[in-house]
Amino acid sequence: MLSYLLLLIPFFGALTTFFIKDEKLAKNNALLTSIATLLVAIATLFSTIEISYSTPWISSLGSSFSLQLDGLSKMLCLLNALSLPLIILSVKQGDYNKSSNFWALMLLMQVGIMGVFLASDALLFYFFWELALIPAYFLCSIWGGEKRIQVTFKFFIYTFVGSLLMLVGIIYLYLQTAGTHSFALQDFYQLKLSLHQQVWVFASLFIAFAIKMPIFPFHTWQPDAYEQAPTPVTMVLSGVMVKMGIYAVLRWLIPIVPDAVNSHANFVIILSVIGILYASLIAIKQDDIKRLVAYSSIAHIGLMCAAIFSNTEMGMNGALVQMFNHGINVIGLWIVAEVIEKQFGTRKFSELGGIAQKAPTLTILFVIIALANIALPLTNAFVGEFLMFSGLFQYNIWMAAIAGVSIILAAVYTLNMVQKMFYGNTVSITEHAVDISWNVKFVLIIIVLLILILGVYPMPLLNLIGQ
Protein backbone atom coordinates (compact mmCIF):
# COMPACT_ATOMS: atom_id res chain seq x y z
CA MET A 1 0.00 0.00 0.00
CA LEU A 2 2.90 2.39 0.69
CA SER A 3 4.08 2.07 -2.92
CA TYR A 4 0.56 2.89 -4.08
CA LEU A 5 0.42 5.98 -1.83
CA LEU A 6 3.63 7.30 -3.38
CA LEU A 7 1.64 7.69 -6.59
CA LEU A 8 -1.80 8.55 -5.26
CA ILE A 9 -0.79 11.44 -2.98
CA PRO A 10 1.02 13.57 -5.61
CA PHE A 11 -1.58 12.64 -8.26
CA PHE A 12 -4.53 13.90 -6.24
CA GLY A 13 -2.39 16.80 -5.03
CA ALA A 14 -1.83 17.77 -8.66
CA LEU A 15 -5.57 17.62 -9.40
CA THR A 16 -6.53 19.76 -6.42
CA THR A 17 -3.71 22.26 -7.04
CA PHE A 18 -4.82 22.71 -10.65
CA PHE A 19 -8.30 23.86 -9.60
CA ILE A 20 -7.18 26.26 -6.86
CA LYS A 21 -7.46 29.82 -8.13
CA ASP A 22 -5.59 31.57 -5.31
CA GLU A 23 -1.89 31.35 -6.23
CA LYS A 24 -0.58 31.40 -2.66
CA LEU A 25 -3.00 28.68 -1.65
CA ALA A 26 -2.06 26.63 -4.71
CA LYS A 27 1.62 26.75 -3.78
CA ASN A 28 0.86 25.85 -0.16
CA ASN A 29 -1.28 22.93 -1.29
CA ALA A 30 1.55 21.68 -3.51
CA LEU A 31 3.98 22.03 -0.59
CA LEU A 32 1.72 20.09 1.80
CA THR A 33 1.23 17.39 -0.84
CA SER A 34 4.99 17.07 -1.39
CA ILE A 35 5.62 16.86 2.37
CA ALA A 36 2.98 14.10 2.70
CA THR A 37 4.69 12.19 -0.13
CA LEU A 38 8.05 12.64 1.60
CA LEU A 39 6.65 11.22 4.86
CA VAL A 40 5.42 8.12 3.00
CA ALA A 41 8.82 7.73 1.31
CA ILE A 42 10.51 7.94 4.72
CA ALA A 43 8.06 5.34 6.08
CA THR A 44 9.15 2.87 3.38
CA LEU A 45 12.72 3.01 4.73
CA PHE A 46 11.66 1.32 7.95
CA SER A 47 10.39 -1.76 6.16
CA THR A 48 13.05 -4.47 5.83
CA ILE A 49 11.07 -6.48 3.29
CA GLU A 50 10.32 -5.73 -0.35
CA ILE A 51 7.03 -3.86 -0.62
CA SER A 52 4.92 -4.79 -3.62
CA TYR A 53 1.45 -4.09 -4.99
CA SER A 54 -0.22 -5.67 -7.98
CA THR A 55 -3.67 -5.56 -9.56
CA PRO A 56 -4.96 -6.40 -13.07
CA TRP A 57 -4.57 -3.51 -15.52
CA ILE A 58 -4.77 -4.56 -19.18
CA SER A 59 -5.41 -8.27 -18.76
CA SER A 60 -5.90 -8.93 -22.47
CA LEU A 61 -2.27 -7.92 -23.07
CA GLY A 62 -0.89 -9.65 -20.00
CA SER A 63 -0.11 -6.35 -18.29
CA SER A 64 -0.74 -5.61 -14.62
CA PHE A 65 -0.45 -2.53 -12.43
CA SER A 66 2.53 -3.97 -10.55
CA LEU A 67 4.71 -1.92 -8.20
CA GLN A 68 7.70 -2.98 -6.13
CA LEU A 69 9.91 -1.26 -3.58
CA ASP A 70 13.34 -2.71 -2.93
CA GLY A 71 16.39 -0.84 -1.66
CA LEU A 72 17.17 0.84 -4.99
CA SER A 73 13.57 1.97 -5.51
CA LYS A 74 13.31 3.21 -1.94
CA MET A 75 16.41 5.36 -2.33
CA LEU A 76 15.30 6.96 -5.60
CA CYS A 77 11.71 7.44 -4.43
CA LEU A 78 13.13 9.18 -1.36
CA LEU A 79 15.26 11.44 -3.59
CA ASN A 80 12.22 12.23 -5.74
CA ALA A 81 10.04 12.89 -2.69
CA LEU A 82 12.69 15.01 -0.96
CA SER A 83 13.47 17.19 -3.97
CA LEU A 84 10.02 18.73 -4.51
CA PRO A 85 9.43 20.28 -1.04
CA LEU A 86 12.96 21.71 -1.17
CA ILE A 87 12.26 23.18 -4.59
CA ILE A 88 8.87 24.61 -3.61
CA LEU A 89 10.27 26.17 -0.43
CA SER A 90 13.14 27.79 -2.33
CA VAL A 91 10.83 29.56 -4.83
CA LYS A 92 9.48 32.96 -3.90
CA GLN A 93 5.73 33.51 -4.11
CA GLY A 94 4.76 35.11 -7.42
CA ASP A 95 7.86 34.07 -9.38
CA TYR A 96 5.67 32.14 -11.85
CA ASN A 97 2.35 33.32 -13.21
CA LYS A 98 -0.55 30.87 -13.16
CA SER A 99 1.27 29.13 -10.33
CA SER A 100 -1.60 26.68 -9.77
CA ASN A 101 -0.94 25.22 -13.22
CA PHE A 102 2.82 25.35 -12.68
CA TRP A 103 2.81 23.44 -9.38
CA ALA A 104 0.15 20.99 -10.58
CA LEU A 105 2.39 20.05 -13.51
CA MET A 106 5.38 19.76 -11.17
CA LEU A 107 3.43 17.30 -9.00
CA LEU A 108 2.31 15.36 -12.07
CA MET A 109 5.92 15.11 -13.20
CA GLN A 110 6.75 13.71 -9.75
CA VAL A 111 4.05 11.06 -10.24
CA GLY A 112 5.61 9.98 -13.55
CA ILE A 113 9.12 9.77 -12.14
CA MET A 114 7.90 7.92 -9.05
CA GLY A 115 6.11 5.42 -11.28
CA VAL A 116 9.28 4.72 -13.24
CA PHE A 117 11.09 3.84 -10.00
CA LEU A 118 8.22 1.62 -8.84
CA ALA A 119 6.93 -0.21 -11.94
CA SER A 120 7.66 -3.91 -12.29
CA ASP A 121 5.60 -4.27 -15.47
CA ALA A 122 7.20 -3.13 -18.75
CA LEU A 123 4.06 -1.54 -20.20
CA LEU A 124 3.43 0.29 -16.93
CA PHE A 125 7.08 1.35 -16.86
CA TYR A 126 6.71 2.81 -20.35
CA PHE A 127 3.48 4.57 -19.38
CA PHE A 128 5.13 6.33 -16.45
CA TRP A 129 8.23 7.10 -18.52
CA GLU A 130 6.08 9.03 -20.95
CA LEU A 131 3.96 10.56 -18.19
CA ALA A 132 7.07 12.15 -16.66
CA LEU A 133 7.94 13.80 -19.98
CA ILE A 134 4.57 15.38 -20.79
CA PRO A 135 4.45 17.89 -17.89
CA ALA A 136 8.17 18.63 -18.40
CA TYR A 137 7.39 19.58 -22.01
CA PHE A 138 4.60 21.99 -21.03
CA LEU A 139 6.56 23.49 -18.12
CA CYS A 140 9.52 24.26 -20.39
CA SER A 141 7.49 25.54 -23.33
CA ILE A 142 5.21 27.81 -21.25
CA TRP A 143 7.46 29.11 -18.45
CA GLY A 144 10.89 28.76 -20.08
CA GLY A 145 13.32 31.37 -21.39
CA GLU A 146 13.39 33.30 -24.66
CA LYS A 147 14.53 30.31 -26.74
CA ARG A 148 12.16 27.90 -25.01
CA ILE A 149 10.22 26.84 -28.13
CA GLN A 150 13.17 25.62 -30.22
CA VAL A 151 14.92 24.12 -27.17
CA THR A 152 11.76 22.31 -26.07
CA PHE A 153 11.27 21.01 -29.61
CA LYS A 154 14.81 19.61 -29.60
CA PHE A 155 14.18 18.03 -26.20
CA PHE A 156 10.95 16.53 -27.54
CA ILE A 157 12.61 15.05 -30.65
CA TYR A 158 15.39 13.42 -28.60
CA THR A 159 13.02 11.94 -26.04
CA PHE A 160 10.47 10.87 -28.68
CA VAL A 161 13.10 8.92 -30.63
CA GLY A 162 14.37 7.35 -27.42
CA SER A 163 10.86 6.42 -26.29
CA LEU A 164 10.06 4.88 -29.68
CA LEU A 165 13.19 2.73 -29.58
CA MET A 166 12.39 1.63 -26.03
CA LEU A 167 8.85 0.68 -27.04
CA VAL A 168 10.20 -1.44 -29.90
CA GLY A 169 12.51 -3.25 -27.48
CA ILE A 170 9.73 -3.83 -24.95
CA ILE A 171 7.35 -5.21 -27.59
CA TYR A 172 10.05 -7.56 -28.88
CA LEU A 173 10.69 -8.87 -25.35
CA TYR A 174 6.94 -9.25 -24.83
CA LEU A 175 6.69 -11.41 -27.96
CA GLN A 176 9.51 -13.63 -26.69
CA THR A 177 7.62 -14.57 -23.51
CA ALA A 178 6.40 -17.75 -25.17
CA GLY A 179 2.87 -18.78 -24.29
CA THR A 180 2.38 -16.25 -21.49
CA HIS A 181 2.81 -13.01 -23.48
CA SER A 182 3.55 -11.08 -20.32
CA PHE A 183 5.03 -7.65 -19.63
CA ALA A 184 6.09 -8.67 -16.11
CA LEU A 185 9.68 -7.80 -15.22
CA GLN A 186 10.29 -11.24 -13.71
CA ASP A 187 9.13 -12.91 -16.93
CA PHE A 188 11.57 -10.76 -18.89
CA TYR A 189 14.31 -11.86 -16.50
CA GLN A 190 13.57 -15.51 -17.33
CA LEU A 191 14.00 -15.07 -21.09
CA LYS A 192 16.76 -17.09 -22.75
CA LEU A 193 17.78 -14.85 -25.63
CA SER A 194 20.66 -15.58 -28.00
CA LEU A 195 23.52 -13.09 -28.15
CA HIS A 196 22.26 -11.84 -31.51
CA GLN A 197 18.81 -11.17 -30.03
CA GLN A 198 20.29 -9.54 -26.95
CA VAL A 199 22.41 -7.16 -29.05
CA TRP A 200 19.35 -5.77 -30.85
CA VAL A 201 17.40 -5.39 -27.62
CA PHE A 202 20.46 -3.80 -26.00
CA ALA A 203 20.74 -1.25 -28.83
CA SER A 204 17.08 -0.19 -28.66
CA LEU A 205 16.93 0.08 -24.87
CA PHE A 206 20.39 1.53 -24.27
CA ILE A 207 19.95 4.41 -26.72
CA ALA A 208 16.68 5.34 -25.00
CA PHE A 209 18.29 5.25 -21.57
CA ALA A 210 21.47 7.03 -22.77
CA ILE A 211 19.39 9.93 -24.11
CA LYS A 212 17.67 10.26 -20.77
CA MET A 213 20.87 10.26 -18.69
CA PRO A 214 22.36 11.74 -21.00
CA ILE A 215 25.83 10.48 -21.96
CA PHE A 216 28.04 11.41 -24.90
CA PRO A 217 27.08 11.72 -27.77
CA PHE A 218 23.37 11.83 -26.82
CA HIS A 219 23.81 14.85 -24.54
CA THR A 220 23.37 17.83 -26.85
CA TRP A 221 19.78 18.55 -25.78
CA GLN A 222 20.71 18.89 -22.14
CA PRO A 223 22.68 22.17 -21.71
CA ASP A 224 20.13 24.16 -23.73
CA ALA A 225 17.18 22.58 -21.93
CA TYR A 226 18.71 23.23 -18.51
CA GLU A 227 19.44 26.83 -19.45
CA GLN A 228 16.01 27.64 -20.90
CA ALA A 229 13.78 25.65 -18.54
CA PRO A 230 12.39 27.33 -15.41
CA THR A 231 14.93 26.67 -12.65
CA PRO A 232 12.55 24.50 -10.54
CA VAL A 233 12.05 22.30 -13.61
CA THR A 234 15.79 22.19 -14.23
CA MET A 235 16.27 21.03 -10.63
CA VAL A 236 13.96 18.08 -11.26
CA LEU A 237 15.47 17.32 -14.68
CA SER A 238 19.07 17.24 -13.42
CA GLY A 239 18.51 16.13 -9.85
CA VAL A 240 15.97 13.36 -10.36
CA MET A 241 14.83 12.74 -13.95
CA VAL A 242 18.29 11.85 -15.30
CA LYS A 243 18.37 9.08 -12.68
CA MET A 244 15.53 7.42 -14.63
CA GLY A 245 18.05 6.46 -17.32
CA ILE A 246 20.60 5.08 -14.85
CA TYR A 247 17.89 3.24 -12.94
CA ALA A 248 16.55 1.71 -16.15
CA VAL A 249 20.01 0.39 -17.02
CA LEU A 250 20.28 -1.23 -13.59
CA ARG A 251 16.72 -2.57 -13.37
CA TRP A 252 15.89 -3.45 -16.98
CA LEU A 253 18.93 -3.52 -19.25
CA ILE A 254 21.63 -5.40 -17.37
CA PRO A 255 19.46 -8.25 -15.96
CA ILE A 256 17.57 -8.84 -19.24
CA VAL A 257 20.46 -8.78 -21.75
CA PRO A 258 23.57 -9.52 -19.62
CA ASP A 259 25.62 -11.04 -22.44
CA ALA A 260 25.10 -8.04 -24.72
CA VAL A 261 25.97 -5.71 -21.84
CA ASN A 262 29.22 -7.58 -21.20
CA SER A 263 30.18 -7.59 -24.88
CA HIS A 264 29.53 -3.84 -25.24
CA ALA A 265 30.73 -2.68 -21.82
CA ASN A 266 34.08 -1.44 -23.12
CA PHE A 267 32.40 0.60 -25.85
CA VAL A 268 29.99 2.23 -23.38
CA ILE A 269 32.78 2.99 -20.91
CA ILE A 270 34.85 4.64 -23.66
CA LEU A 271 31.86 6.81 -24.62
CA SER A 272 31.32 7.69 -20.95
CA VAL A 273 34.96 8.64 -20.37
CA ILE A 274 34.98 10.78 -23.53
CA GLY A 275 31.85 12.50 -22.23
CA ILE A 276 33.43 13.08 -18.80
CA LEU A 277 36.47 14.84 -20.25
CA TYR A 278 34.54 16.67 -22.97
CA ALA A 279 31.93 18.04 -20.55
CA SER A 280 34.57 19.01 -17.99
CA LEU A 281 36.63 20.92 -20.56
CA ILE A 282 33.53 22.70 -21.88
CA ALA A 283 32.56 23.60 -18.30
CA ILE A 284 35.92 25.31 -17.78
CA LYS A 285 35.18 27.66 -20.69
CA GLN A 286 31.73 28.68 -19.44
CA ASP A 287 30.86 32.16 -18.19
CA ASP A 288 27.28 31.20 -17.30
CA ILE A 289 26.52 29.43 -14.04
CA LYS A 290 23.60 27.46 -15.51
CA ARG A 291 25.60 26.09 -18.42
CA LEU A 292 28.52 25.28 -16.13
CA VAL A 293 26.29 23.24 -13.82
CA ALA A 294 24.72 21.54 -16.86
CA TYR A 295 28.08 20.37 -18.24
CA SER A 296 29.23 19.43 -14.74
CA SER A 297 26.17 17.19 -14.48
CA ILE A 298 27.02 15.49 -17.78
CA ALA A 299 30.50 14.69 -16.42
CA HIS A 300 29.11 13.25 -13.17
CA ILE A 301 26.51 11.12 -14.96
CA GLY A 302 29.19 9.85 -17.35
CA LEU A 303 31.24 8.62 -14.41
CA MET A 304 28.21 6.82 -12.96
CA CYS A 305 27.56 5.11 -16.29
CA ALA A 306 31.20 4.03 -16.64
CA ALA A 307 31.20 2.64 -13.09
CA ILE A 308 28.02 0.65 -13.70
CA PHE A 309 29.33 -0.92 -16.91
CA SER A 310 32.63 -1.80 -15.19
CA ASN A 311 30.55 -4.66 -13.69
CA THR A 312 32.39 -4.48 -10.36
CA GLU A 313 30.74 -4.46 -6.97
CA MET A 314 32.56 -1.31 -5.85
CA GLY A 315 31.74 0.55 -9.04
CA MET A 316 28.09 -0.45 -8.86
CA ASN A 317 27.74 0.52 -5.19
CA GLY A 318 29.50 3.83 -5.84
CA ALA A 319 27.11 4.68 -8.70
CA LEU A 320 24.09 3.81 -6.56
CA VAL A 321 25.25 6.03 -3.70
CA GLN A 322 26.17 8.81 -6.09
CA MET A 323 22.74 8.83 -7.70
CA PHE A 324 21.27 10.09 -4.45
CA ASN A 325 24.14 12.39 -3.51
CA HIS A 326 24.42 13.99 -6.93
CA GLY A 327 20.69 14.74 -6.86
CA ILE A 328 21.03 16.59 -3.55
CA ASN A 329 24.15 18.51 -4.57
CA VAL A 330 22.96 19.63 -7.99
CA ILE A 331 19.66 20.91 -6.58
CA GLY A 332 21.71 23.06 -4.18
CA LEU A 333 23.73 24.45 -7.09
CA TRP A 334 20.58 25.30 -9.05
CA ILE A 335 19.01 27.05 -6.07
CA VAL A 336 22.03 29.33 -5.77
CA ALA A 337 22.02 29.94 -9.53
CA GLU A 338 18.38 31.03 -9.27
CA VAL A 339 19.10 33.32 -6.28
CA ILE A 340 21.93 35.03 -8.13
CA GLU A 341 19.97 35.48 -11.36
CA LYS A 342 16.92 36.86 -9.53
CA GLN A 343 18.91 39.32 -7.43
CA PHE A 344 21.48 40.54 -9.96
CA GLY A 345 19.79 39.92 -13.29
CA THR A 346 22.74 37.98 -14.69
CA ARG A 347 24.29 34.54 -14.57
CA LYS A 348 27.69 35.56 -15.96
CA PHE A 349 30.74 35.24 -13.69
CA SER A 350 32.50 38.10 -15.46
CA GLU A 351 29.75 40.52 -14.36
CA LEU A 352 29.83 39.50 -10.69
CA GLY A 353 32.24 39.69 -7.79
CA GLY A 354 32.55 40.32 -4.07
CA ILE A 355 29.21 38.75 -3.13
CA ALA A 356 30.82 37.29 0.01
CA GLN A 357 31.14 40.78 1.46
CA LYS A 358 27.39 41.37 1.23
CA ALA A 359 25.93 37.86 1.58
CA PRO A 360 28.13 35.82 3.95
CA THR A 361 25.49 33.16 4.72
CA LEU A 362 24.90 32.43 1.03
CA THR A 363 28.66 32.28 0.50
CA ILE A 364 29.33 29.78 3.29
CA LEU A 365 26.50 27.48 2.25
CA PHE A 366 27.40 27.65 -1.43
CA VAL A 367 31.08 26.96 -0.82
CA ILE A 368 30.17 23.74 1.01
CA ILE A 369 27.89 22.67 -1.85
CA ALA A 370 30.62 23.56 -4.37
CA LEU A 371 33.18 21.48 -2.44
CA ALA A 372 30.75 18.56 -2.51
CA ASN A 373 30.52 19.01 -6.28
CA ILE A 374 34.26 18.29 -6.52
CA ALA A 375 33.94 15.36 -4.09
CA LEU A 376 36.08 16.78 -1.30
CA PRO A 377 36.63 14.25 1.53
CA LEU A 378 34.01 14.49 4.31
CA THR A 379 31.36 15.55 1.76
CA ASN A 380 28.74 13.12 0.50
CA ALA A 381 30.10 12.91 -3.07
CA PHE A 382 33.52 11.67 -1.94
CA VAL A 383 32.21 8.26 -0.90
CA GLY A 384 30.49 7.60 -4.23
CA GLU A 385 33.38 8.86 -6.36
CA PHE A 386 35.93 6.86 -4.39
CA LEU A 387 33.94 3.66 -4.93
CA MET A 388 33.28 4.44 -8.61
CA PHE A 389 36.94 5.11 -9.39
CA SER A 390 37.93 2.00 -7.43
CA GLY A 391 35.54 -0.08 -9.53
CA LEU A 392 36.77 1.51 -12.74
CA PHE A 393 40.36 0.88 -11.62
CA GLN A 394 39.56 -2.82 -11.16
CA TYR A 395 38.09 -2.92 -14.66
CA ASN A 396 40.86 -1.06 -16.48
CA ILE A 397 43.62 1.03 -14.93
CA TRP A 398 43.98 3.24 -18.01
CA MET A 399 40.28 4.04 -18.17
CA ALA A 400 40.37 4.97 -14.50
CA ALA A 401 43.45 7.16 -15.01
CA ILE A 402 41.92 9.05 -17.93
CA ALA A 403 38.61 9.50 -16.15
CA GLY A 404 40.53 10.60 -13.04
CA VAL A 405 41.66 13.75 -14.86
CA SER A 406 38.09 14.96 -14.39
CA ILE A 407 38.76 15.35 -10.64
CA ILE A 408 41.29 18.08 -11.42
CA LEU A 409 39.08 19.65 -14.09
CA ALA A 410 36.07 19.71 -11.74
CA ALA A 411 38.15 21.55 -9.14
CA VAL A 412 39.25 24.06 -11.78
CA TYR A 413 35.80 25.03 -13.06
CA THR A 414 34.05 24.86 -9.70
CA LEU A 415 36.59 26.88 -7.71
CA ASN A 416 36.94 29.36 -10.57
CA MET A 417 33.17 29.93 -10.42
CA VAL A 418 33.28 30.44 -6.65
CA GLN A 419 36.23 32.83 -6.82
CA LYS A 420 34.82 35.01 -9.60
CA MET A 421 31.33 35.34 -8.14
CA PHE A 422 31.91 35.54 -4.40
CA TYR A 423 35.40 36.89 -3.79
CA GLY A 424 37.40 39.91 -4.85
CA ASN A 425 35.97 43.40 -4.95
CA THR A 426 32.30 44.17 -5.39
CA VAL A 427 31.11 45.56 -8.72
CA SER A 428 28.24 47.92 -9.46
CA ILE A 429 25.53 45.25 -9.53
CA THR A 430 26.76 43.50 -6.36
CA GLU A 431 27.44 46.66 -4.34
CA HIS A 432 23.95 46.60 -2.83
CA ALA A 433 23.54 42.82 -2.59
CA VAL A 434 21.54 41.37 0.28
CA ASP A 435 21.78 37.98 1.92
CA ILE A 436 19.36 35.15 1.22
CA SER A 437 15.81 35.03 2.58
CA TRP A 438 14.81 32.67 5.38
CA ASN A 439 13.20 30.11 3.07
CA VAL A 440 16.26 29.76 0.83
CA LYS A 441 18.50 29.69 3.89
CA PHE A 442 16.40 26.88 5.39
CA VAL A 443 16.55 24.80 2.21
CA LEU A 444 20.29 25.27 1.72
CA ILE A 445 20.97 24.39 5.36
CA ILE A 446 19.07 21.11 4.90
CA ILE A 447 21.13 20.35 1.79
CA VAL A 448 24.40 21.20 3.54
CA LEU A 449 23.47 19.02 6.53
CA LEU A 450 22.79 16.10 4.18
CA ILE A 451 26.12 16.71 2.45
CA LEU A 452 28.04 16.65 5.73
CA ILE A 453 26.12 13.83 7.45
CA LEU A 454 26.30 11.48 4.45
CA GLY A 455 29.92 12.48 3.92
CA VAL A 456 30.90 11.49 7.46
CA TYR A 457 28.49 8.55 7.84
CA PRO A 458 27.34 7.08 4.50
CA MET A 459 26.22 3.73 5.96
CA PRO A 460 22.46 4.49 5.79
CA LEU A 461 22.70 4.75 2.00
CA LEU A 462 24.99 1.73 1.69
CA ASN A 463 22.67 -0.34 3.86
CA LEU A 464 19.65 0.79 1.86
CA ILE A 465 21.04 -0.23 -1.52
CA GLY A 466 21.98 -3.59 -0.02
CA GLN A 467 18.35 -4.46 0.72
Secondary structure, 3 states (H helix, E strand, C coil): CHHHHHHHHHHHHHHHHHCCCCHHHHHHHHHHHHHHHHHHHHHHCCCCCCEEEEEEEEHHHCEEEEEEECHHHHHHHHHHHHHHHHHHHHCCCCCCCCHHHHHHHHHHHHHHHHHHHHECEHHHHHHHHHHHHHHHHHHHHHHCCCCHHHHHHHHHHHHHHHHHHHHHHHHHHHHHCCCCCCCEHHHHHCCCCCHHHHHHHHHHHHHHHHHHCCCCCCCCHHHHHHHHCCHHHHHHHHHHHHHHHHHHHHHHHHHHCHHHHHHHHHHHHHHHHHHHHHHHHHHHCCCEHHHHHHHHHHHHHHHHHHHHHCCCHHHHHHHHHHHHHHHHHHHHHHHHHHHHHHHHCCCEHHHCCCHHHHCHHHHHHHHHHHHHHCCCCCCHHHHHHHHHHHHHHHHCHHHHHHHHHHHHHHHHHHHHHHHHHHCCCCCCCCCCCCCCCHHHHHHHHHHHHHHHHHHHCCHHHHHHHCC
